[in-house]
Amino acid sequence: MPCAVPYPRFCRLCCGPEILEQNVDLIELKAYKDVDIDQDPLVFLSCGHFYTASSLDGIMGMSEHYEVESSTGRILGPKLTHRLLESGRPKGCPQCRAPLRDIDRYNRIIKQAFLDEATKKFATHASLKFSHLLEEVEVCEKDIERERSGFVSEWLQESVGTRSADEVKRSVEAYRGRGNRLLSKIKEFTKSVAKSEQPFGRVSEILASATARKASTPASPFQYSKSYIQTGFQSRGHVLALRLTWVLFWNFDTIYSNKRIDPRIKMILAQVVTNQIGGLLSRCEALARDCQKAKFLQQEVESRTYYALFSVLFLSNQEARGSPVEGSTEAKVREKALKELKDCDVICLRHSQILWSLREDIEKARRLVKGGTFYSCVTSEERRQVYQAMAAHFSGTGHWYYCENGHPFAVGECGMPMEESRCPQCEAPVGGLNHEFARGIRRADDMDVEFGGSLSLEADADWDSNGVHGAGTDVTDIAGCSMQQGIVVPPNQKGFHYSFTKLERGSVWCSYHPLIAVFA
């Protein structure tokens, strides 16, 4: 009589001794013949290997992703995690490492790992684009005085003669062209790294749309941890836009405050500032609040500093247009600006190790608010190094971890902390003593997979579907990398010039859309 089991090869009555002797319980190290499959069912993998459900559940980390009843082991429901997963790539068969994508039991874990991988690539690409934009802004700052000198000499009242209004308009548009184009690029970048454009935001929209199409299915929005989308790139983009706008508008103020300039030029440029100054002040306040909530200390201080600077610009603009504000109103504006700078002082004093480079900018802004002369727009070398270090956060190597606020950092040498230090973003404790992590620390194995020595870090290397090509490297071999209190300080972004020619097709998201298609 033929065996009624779907797969007779694995039937205990029909199979050979080599099957019965296979170790299927990785917890108690029991063979197939000794396991009670009624108490602990078997899971048969497509690769031909099979294990108890409890063994595979442990390997896949089911208790980390689901609420489990302690007495029976029954799964109660998915668990909302407040951290990135332990591994950016899904675990596979314990024997041959074959993926478990066809096992419905682990479907959620597998897909979440794909989302982690997409998020890492998203962050890497965003970091590279931000670095390039930062360089463009710095070049613009260096060139602005030279360009202003040429423009002013062309439009001095004694030299313009009878030039028409159309010539004035075309000249102003041409002069503003470079700055406007760069601002558009920054705004496009900021939009591309918004929460809704990041992998988890995309999946949320996809599932919401699918649910809406099924009228019979009750709405159940996709839930995801906010830590997945606290990369900080959107805040950095907003601050960079404020930085460039300030440089451009203060330059306009210098031009239209020149009494020898053509009145038509003065009127056009003054009106440009007038139309936007109110919105800029509101944007600074809103951004400071958002950064405070997310604990992006540097961006919070920068936002408050730009609020003070734009407040002075508001007063100067009103005076240039012939309608200066009343004395009492001006006093209130300056008082509010000084309060913002005082708040910056408090934050910098509390977190002096990571915000020391901002103190000079705060002092210069304070002098301007008090009626002093503004400084050059060119960024100091110390400030530039800080920007470069921030841009390189997702391009370093070593063993990556997250502080309690979700900010990444790397531990050098053996990869386990021997000294306590502070997170470079928020000064939360990082590292640890005697290989024990500080409070709130969790290992970011997803970063290790993406940037560890087992993968490549090769100049001008192309990404493929699995990562980066090239030879592995040790953290101490990378140019520009340094060690501070046991914490690896990421090297200069220029040390890792990646080419995204295989992925990029005009937008950040296009690179990762195929990974998300599996969730539709």
Secondary structure, DSSP 8 states (H G I E B T S, - for coil): ----SS-GGG-TTTS-HHHHTSEEETTTTEEGGG--TTTS-EEE-TTS-EEEHHHHHHHHTHHHHEEE-TTT--EEEE---SS--S-SS--B-TTT--B-TT-GGGHHHHHHHHHHHHHHHHHHHHHHHHHHHHHHHHHHHHHHHHHHHHHHHHSBHHHHTT--HHHHHHHHHHHHHHHHHHHHHHHHHHHHTSGGGSHHHHHHHHHHHHHHH-TTS--------GGGG--SHHHHHHHHHHHHHHHHHHHHHHHHT-TTB-HHHHHHHHHHHHHHHHHHHHHHHHHHHHHHHHT-HHHHHHHHHHHHHHHHHHHHHHHHTT----HHHHHHHHHHHHHHHHHHHHHHHHTHHHHGGGHHHHHHHHHHHTT-----SS--HHHHHHHHHHHTTTS--SEEEE-TTS-EEEE-TTSS-SSEEE-TTT--EEEEETTEE-TT-EE-HHHHHHHSTTS---TT-BEETTEE-S----GGGSTT-EEETTEEE---GGG---B-TTT-SSSTGGGTHHHHGGG-
